[in-house]
Amino acid sequence: ILETYQNFLLEPLEDGETILDYDESLYTPDMSRTERYQAFRSSMDQRVSSSKNPNAKKVLQAMRDFVLEFENNDQSDAAASS
C-alpha cells in the first residue's frame, strides 16, 4: 500500500510548492526540504508515541519509516523511483 501511494506521501516533502493549504499543514512556505522532513519526523514520532492502539502504532511506524527512507535521497532520486 505504501509503495502504491508513494508519490502522494512524498509530494509535500519533496516539493513545497504542492502544498495547497498551509493553514492546515505541518509545513510553512519558507521551509526547506530538510525542514519539511524534520517536521514530518517530529509529527510522526509524536503520533506513534501517543497512539494507544497497538495496530495503529504499527501502521504509523511503518508509514514513518517508509517515508523517511527517502529523506537522504535528492529530489531527482525520489522522482525517478516514482
NUTORLO-321107 format. One record per residue: residue number from 1; residue in three letters; x negated, z negated, y negated of N, C-alpha, C, O in turn. Coordinates in nm, 4 decimals, decimal comma. Layout:
BEGIN
[site NUM; "ala"; [X; Z; Y]; [X; Z; Y]; [X; Z; Y]; [X; Z; Y]]
...
//
This chain:
BEGIN
[site 1; "ile"; [-0,0832; 0,0000; 0,1198]; [0,0000; 0,0000; 0,0000]; [-0,0871; 0,0000; -0,1254]; [-0,0592; 0,0730; -0,2205]]
[site 2; "leu"; [-0,1922; -0,0815; -0,1258]; [-0,2786; -0,0885; -0,2439]; [-0,3447; 0,0458; -0,2720]; [-0,3544; 0,0871; -0,3876]]
[site 3; "glu"; [-0,3897; 0,1135; -0,1683]; [-0,4520; 0,2446; -0,1886]; [-0,3511; 0,3454; -0,2418]; [-0,3857; 0,4296; -0,3247]]
[site 4; "thr"; [-0,2277; 0,3380; -0,1955]; [-0,1233; 0,4278; -0,2431]; [-0,1011; 0,4106; -0,3931]; [-0,0782; 0,5083; -0,4644]]
[site 5; "tyr"; [-0,1078; 0,2882; -0,4401]; [-0,0816; 0,2581; -0,5817]; [-0,2087; 0,2308; -0,6612]; [-0,2041; 0,1679; -0,7669]]
[site 6; "gln"; [-0,3202; 0,2775; -0,6111]; [-0,4489; 0,2539; -0,6774]; [-0,4486; 0,2999; -0,8224]; [-0,4907; 0,2248; -0,9104]]
[site 7; "asn"; [-0,4025; 0,4204; -0,8490]; [-0,4014; 0,4716; -0,9873]; [-0,3190; 0,3815; -1,0781]; [-0,3602; 0,3502; -1,1897]]
[site 8; "phe"; [-0,2036; 0,3404; -1,0301]; [-0,1152; 0,2536; -1,1075]; [-0,1839; 0,1200; -1,1388]; [-0,1752; 0,0703; -1,2511]]
[site 9; "leu"; [-0,2511; 0,0633; -1,0408]; [-0,3165; -0,0665; -1,0585]; [-0,4377; -0,0583; -1,1515]; [-0,4631; -0,1505; -1,2290]]
[site 10; "leu"; [-0,5112; 0,0506; -1,1437]; [-0,6356; 0,0612; -1,2202]; [-0,6193; 0,1195; -1,3598]; [-0,7034; 0,0970; -1,4468]]
[site 11; "glu"; [-0,5134; 0,1930; -1,3814]; [-0,4982; 0,2652; -1,5080]; [-0,5137; 0,1776; -1,6325]; [-0,5890; 0,2157; -1,7221]]
[site 12; "pro"; [-0,4473; 0,0635; -1,6431]; [-0,4642; -0,0162; -1,7655]; [-0,6035; -0,0784; -1,7787]; [-0,6457; -0,1134; -1,8889]]
[site 13; "leu"; [-0,6737; -0,0920; -1,6682]; [-0,8086; -0,1469; -1,6732]; [-0,9114; -0,0414; -1,7101]; [-1,0077; -0,0691; -1,7815]]
[site 14; "glu"; [-0,8903; 0,0777; -1,6615]; [-0,9854; 0,1861; -1,6829]; [-0,9651; 0,2578; -1,8159]; [-1,0612; 0,3064; -1,8754]]
[site 15; "asp"; [-0,8412; 0,2646; -1,8625]; [-0,8109; 0,3391; -1,9847]; [-0,7141; 0,2588; -2,0695]; [-0,5931; 0,2632; -2,0472]]
[site 16; "gly"; [-0,7660; 0,1863; -2,1654]; [-0,6844; 0,1015; -2,2512]; [-0,5787; 0,1765; -2,3294]; [-0,4807; 0,1170; -2,3741]]
[site 17; "glu"; [-0,5975; 0,3078; -2,3468]; [-0,5004; 0,3871; -2,4215]; [-0,3700; 0,4072; -2,3444]; [-0,2703; 0,4503; -2,4023]]
[site 18; "thr"; [-0,3696; 0,3768; -2,2155]; [-0,2488; 0,3954; -2,1357]; [-0,1532; 0,2770; -2,1468]; [-0,0406; 0,2841; -2,0976]]
[site 19; "ile"; [-0,1961; 0,1695; -2,2099]; [-0,1110; 0,0516; -2,2241]; [-0,0083; 0,0803; -2,3331]; [-0,0437; 0,1040; -2,4486]]
[site 20; "leu"; [0,1181; 0,0778; -2,2955]; [0,2242; 0,1176; -2,3879]; [0,2732; 0,0036; -2,4756]; [0,3090; 0,0258; -2,5913]]
[site 21; "asp"; [0,2753; -0,1161; -2,4233]; [0,3325; -0,2288; -2,4980]; [0,2374; -0,3475; -2,4938]; [0,2413; -0,4280; -2,4007]]
[site 22; "tyr"; [0,1525; -0,3576; -2,5943]; [0,0545; -0,4659; -2,5982]; [0,1204; -0,6030; -2,6126]; [0,0598; -0,7048; -2,5790]]
[site 23; "asp"; [0,2433; -0,6062; -2,6622]; [0,3137; -0,7339; -2,6743]; [0,3442; -0,7936; -2,5377]; [0,3551; -0,9155; -2,5244]]
[site 24; "glu"; [0,3581; -0,7088; -2,4360]; [0,3919; -0,7515; -2,3006]; [0,2706; -0,7468; -2,2073]; [0,2865; -0,7582; -2,0858]]
[site 25; "ser"; [0,1507; -0,7302; -2,2617]; [0,0326; -0,7063; -2,1808]; [-0,0695; -0,8195; -2,1920]; [-0,0715; -0,8945; -2,2897]]
[site 26; "leu"; [-0,1534; -0,8297; -2,0901]; [-0,2684; -0,9209; -2,0953]; [-0,3744; -0,8689; -2,1905]; [-0,4579; -0,9446; -2,2399]]
[site 27; "tyr"; [-0,3701; -0,7410; -2,2155]; [-0,4778; -0,6723; -2,2848]; [-0,4419; -0,6478; -2,4310]; [-0,3248; -0,6339; -2,4665]]
[site 28; "thr"; [-0,5441; -0,6429; -2,5141]; [-0,5264; -0,6105; -2,6555]; [-0,5944; -0,4764; -2,6830]; [-0,6829; -0,4355; -2,6077]]
[site 29; "pro"; [-0,5541; -0,4077; -2,7899]; [-0,6078; -0,2739; -2,8170]; [-0,7599; -0,2708; -2,8355]; [-0,8233; -0,1684; -2,8103]]
[site 30; "asp"; [-0,8171; -0,3804; -2,8784]; [-0,9607; -0,3815; -2,9064]; [-1,0472; -0,4223; -2,7874]; [-1,1692; -0,4324; -2,8005]]
[site 31; "met"; [-0,9861; -0,4456; -2,6723]; [-1,0618; -0,4886; -2,5546]; [-1,1405; -0,3732; -2,4936]; [-1,0930; -0,2599; -2,4849]]
[site 32; "ser"; [-1,2613; -0,4058; -2,4521]; [-1,3418; -0,3093; -2,3773]; [-1,2962; -0,3104; -2,2311]; [-1,2181; -0,3961; -2,1899]]
[site 33; "arg"; [-1,3451; -0,2160; -2,1557]; [-1,3149; -0,2109; -2,0123]; [-1,3571; -0,3413; -1,9457]; [-1,2819; -0,3972; -1,8659]]
[site 34; "thr"; [-1,4746; -0,3894; -1,9771]; [-1,5252; -0,5147; -1,9197]; [-1,4334; -0,6309; -1,9538]; [-1,4036; -0,7141; -1,8682]]
[site 35; "glu"; [-1,3890; -0,6368; -2,0772]; [-1,2987; -0,7448; -2,1198]; [-1,1633; -0,7356; -2,0497]; [-1,1032; -0,8381; -2,0178]]
[site 36; "arg"; [-1,1149; -0,6138; -2,0256]; [-0,9879; -0,5989; -1,9530]; [-1,0023; -0,6485; -1,8096]; [-0,9131; -0,7164; -1,7588]]
[site 37; "tyr"; [-1,1123; -0,6157; -1,7443]; [-1,1341; -0,6663; -1,6086]; [-1,1463; -0,8185; -1,6084]; [-1,0957; -0,8843; -1,5176]]
[site 38; "gln"; [-1,2125; -0,8747; -1,7084]; [-1,2238; -1,0207; -1,7169]; [-1,0868; -1,0850; -1,7348]; [-1,0582; -1,1881; -1,6740]]
[site 39; "ala"; [-1,0026; -1,0252; -1,8173]; [-0,8671; -1,0777; -1,8383]; [-0,7857; -1,0674; -1,7098]; [-0,7112; -1,1591; -1,6755]]
[site 40; "phe"; [-0,8000; -0,9558; -1,6388]; [-0,7302; -0,9384; -1,5116]; [-0,7750; -1,0451; -1,4125]; [-0,6918; -1,1094; -1,3484]]
[site 41; "arg"; [-0,9063; -1,0641; -1,3997]; [-0,9602; -1,1634; -1,3068]; [-0,9069; -1,3033; -1,3392]; [-0,8635; -1,3760; -1,2499]]
[site 42; "ser"; [-0,9104; -1,3393; -1,4638]; [-0,8641; -1,4714; -1,5063]; [-0,7155; -1,4904; -1,4758]; [-0,6751; -1,5942; -1,4233]]
[site 43; "ser"; [-0,6352; -1,3903; -1,5087]; [-0,4914; -1,3980; -1,4834]; [-0,4617; -1,4079; -1,3346]; [-0,3796; -1,4893; -1,2923]]
[site 44; "met"; [-0,5282; -1,3253; -1,2557]; [-0,5031; -1,3263; -1,1110]; [-0,5523; -1,4558; -1,0472]; [-0,4872; -1,5093; -0,9574]]
[site 45; "asp"; [-0,6664; -1,5063; -1,0927]; [-0,7151; -1,6341; -1,0393]; [-0,6142; -1,7456; -1,0673]; [-0,5895; -1,8311; -0,9823]]
[site 46; "gln"; [-0,5566; -1,7434; -1,1868]; [-0,4553; -1,8429; -1,2224]; [-0,3306; -1,8272; -1,1357]; [-0,2745; -1,9261; -1,0886]]
[site 47; "arg"; [-0,2879; -1,7044; -1,1151]; [-0,1694; -1,6799; -1,0322]; [-0,1920; -1,7231; -0,8874]; [-0,1041; -1,7827; -0,8253]]
[site 48; "val"; [-0,3098; -1,6929; -0,8346]; [-0,3420; -1,7321; -0,6970]; [-0,3429; -1,8843; -0,6854]; [-0,2834; -1,9407; -0,5936]]
[site 49; "ser"; [-0,4100; -1,9493; -0,7779]; [-0,4219; -2,0957; -0,7679]; [-0,2892; -2,1671; -0,7894]; [-0,2694; -2,2770; -0,7375]]
[site 50; "ser"; [-0,1983; -2,1069; -0,8649]; [-0,0705; -2,1730; -0,8900]; [0,0370; -2,1362; -0,7885]; [0,1447; -2,1959; -0,7873]]
[site 51; "ser"; [0,0081; -2,0383; -0,7038]; [0,1070; -1,9956; -0,6050]; [0,1254; -2,1030; -0,4982]; [0,0286; -2,1533; -0,4413]]
[site 52; "lys"; [0,2488; -2,1362; -0,4729]; [0,2805; -2,2371; -0,3719]; [0,3157; -2,1743; -0,2372]; [0,3122; -2,2411; -0,1339]]
[site 53; "asn"; [0,3491; -2,0468; -0,2395]; [0,3870; -1,9755; -0,1180]; [0,2611; -1,9156; -0,0549]; [0,1960; -1,8318; -0,1173]]
[site 54; "pro"; [0,2256; -1,9557; 0,0659]; [0,1034; -1,9061; 0,1293]; [0,1003; -1,7537; 0,1460]; [-0,0054; -1,6921; 0,1332]]
[site 55; "asn"; [0,2146; -1,6939; 0,1741]; [0,2189; -1,5479; 0,1890]; [0,1984; -1,4782; 0,0550]; [0,1266; -1,3786; 0,0470]]
[site 56; "ala"; [0,2607; -1,5297; -0,0492]; [0,2418; -1,4728; -0,1831]; [0,0963; -1,4878; -0,2259]; [0,0392; -1,3975; -0,2871]]
[site 57; "lys"; [0,0375; -1,6011; -0,1939]; [-0,1029; -1,6252; -0,2285]; [-0,1928; -1,5212; -0,1617]; [-0,2855; -1,4704; -0,2247]]
[site 58; "lys"; [-0,1664; -1,4893; -0,0355]; [-0,2458; -1,3883; 0,0359]; [-0,2300; -1,2507; -0,0272]; [-0,3272; -1,1764; -0,0405]]
[site 59; "val"; [-0,1081; -1,2170; -0,0659]; [-0,0835; -1,0875; -0,1294]; [-0,1561; -1,0795; -0,2630]; [-0,2212; -0,9792; -0,2924]]
[site 60; "leu"; [-0,1455; -1,1829; -0,3430]; [-0,2133; -1,1852; -0,4728]; [-0,3644; -1,1755; -0,4569]; [-0,4307; -1,1040; -0,5321]]
[site 61; "gln"; [-0,4188; -1,2474; -0,3591]; [-0,5628; -1,2418; -0,3343]; [-0,6053; -1,1015; -0,2929]; [-0,7074; -1,0508; -0,3395]]
[site 62; "ala"; [-0,5275; -1,0392; -0,2058]; [-0,5606; -0,9043; -0,1607]; [-0,5570; -0,8050; -0,2771]; [-0,6453; -0,7200; -0,2890]]
[site 63; "met"; [-0,4551; -0,8158; -0,3629]; [-0,4461; -0,7266; -0,4776]; [-0,5619; -0,7504; -0,5735]; [-0,6244; -0,6555; -0,6208]]
[site 64; "arg"; [-0,5903; -0,8769; -0,6021]; [-0,7021; -0,9097; -0,6924]; [-0,8329; -0,8529; -0,6379]; [-0,9075; -0,7868; -0,7102]]
[site 65; "asp"; [-0,8597; -0,8787; -0,5119]; [-0,9859; -0,8344; -0,4522]; [-0,9960; -0,6820; -0,4489]; [-1,1029; -0,6261; -0,4737]]
[site 66; "phe"; [-0,8852; -0,6151; -0,4185]; [-0,8839; -0,4687; -0,4166]; [-0,9174; -0,4134; -0,5550]; [-1,0043; -0,3271; -0,5679]]
[site 67; "val"; [-0,8503; -0,4616; -0,6562]; [-0,8716; -0,4108; -0,7922]; [-1,0136; -0,4411; -0,8391]; [-1,0782; -0,3559; -0,9001]]
[site 68; "leu"; [-1,0619; -0,5599; -0,8116]; [-1,1950; -0,5979; -0,8605]; [-1,3083; -0,5238; -0,7899]; [-1,4223; -0,5263; -0,8362]]
[site 69; "glu"; [-1,2777; -0,4578; -0,6781]; [-1,3785; -0,3725; -0,6143]; [-1,4220; -0,2603; -0,7085]; [-1,5321; -0,2070; -0,6947]]
[site 70; "phe"; [-1,3370; -0,2245; -0,8033]; [-1,3642; -0,1140; -0,8948]; [-1,4291; -0,1603; -1,0261]; [-1,4623; -0,0782; -1,1116]]
[site 71; "glu"; [-1,4464; -0,2893; -1,0409]; [-1,4973; -0,3432; -1,1673]; [-1,6345; -0,2875; -1,2037]; [-1,6608; -0,2596; -1,3206]]
[site 72; "asn"; [-1,7203; -0,2716; -1,1066]; [-1,8561; -0,2257; -1,1358]; [-1,8736; -0,0750; -1,1263]; [-1,9836; -0,0233; -1,1458]]
[site 73; "asn"; [-1,7646; -0,0044; -1,0961]; [-1,7676; 0,1424; -1,0989]; [-1,7480; 0,1877; -1,2418]; [-1,6777; 0,1226; -1,3191]]
[site 74; "asp"; [-1,8104; 0,2999; -1,2775]; [-1,7776; 0,3510; -1,4099]; [-1,6483; 0,4309; -1,4005]; [-1,5969; 0,4543; -1,2911]]
[site 75; "gln"; [-1,5965; 0,4721; -1,5139]; [-1,4648; 0,5363; -1,5182]; [-1,4613; 0,6642; -1,4364]; [-1,3594; 0,6930; -1,3736]]
[site 76; "ser"; [-1,5669; 0,7404; -1,4348]; [-1,5660; 0,8663; -1,3606]; [-1,5623; 0,8399; -1,2105]; [-1,5023; 0,9176; -1,1362]]
[site 77; "asp"; [-1,6254; 0,7318; -1,1643]; [-1,6183; 0,6965; -1,0227]; [-1,4757; 0,6617; -0,9832]; [-1,4288; 0,7048; -0,8778]]
[site 78; "ala"; [-1,4067; 0,5854; -1,0648]; [-1,2692; 0,5454; -1,0342]; [-1,1780; 0,6679; -1,0340]; [-1,0914; 0,6801; -0,9474]]
[site 79; "ala"; [-1,1963; 0,7570; -1,1282]; [-1,1130; 0,8766; -1,1346]; [-1,1407; 0,9675; -1,0152]; [-1,0487; 1,0301; -0,9626]]
[site 80; "ala"; [-1,2641; 0,9750; -0,9728]; [-1,2994; 1,0613; -0,8600]; [-1,2408; 1,0109; -0,7296]; [-1,2124; 1,0901; -0,6397]]
[site 81; "ser"; [-1,2223; 0,8807; -0,7181]; [-1,1685; 0,8253; -0,5942]; [-1,0169; 0,8313; -0,5895]; [-0,9572; 0,7963; -0,4877]]
[site 82; "ser"; [-0,9536; 0,8747; -0,6973]; [-0,8074; 0,8820; -0,7048]; [-0,7542; 0,9993; -0,6270]; [-0,6330; 1,0206; -0,6226]]
//
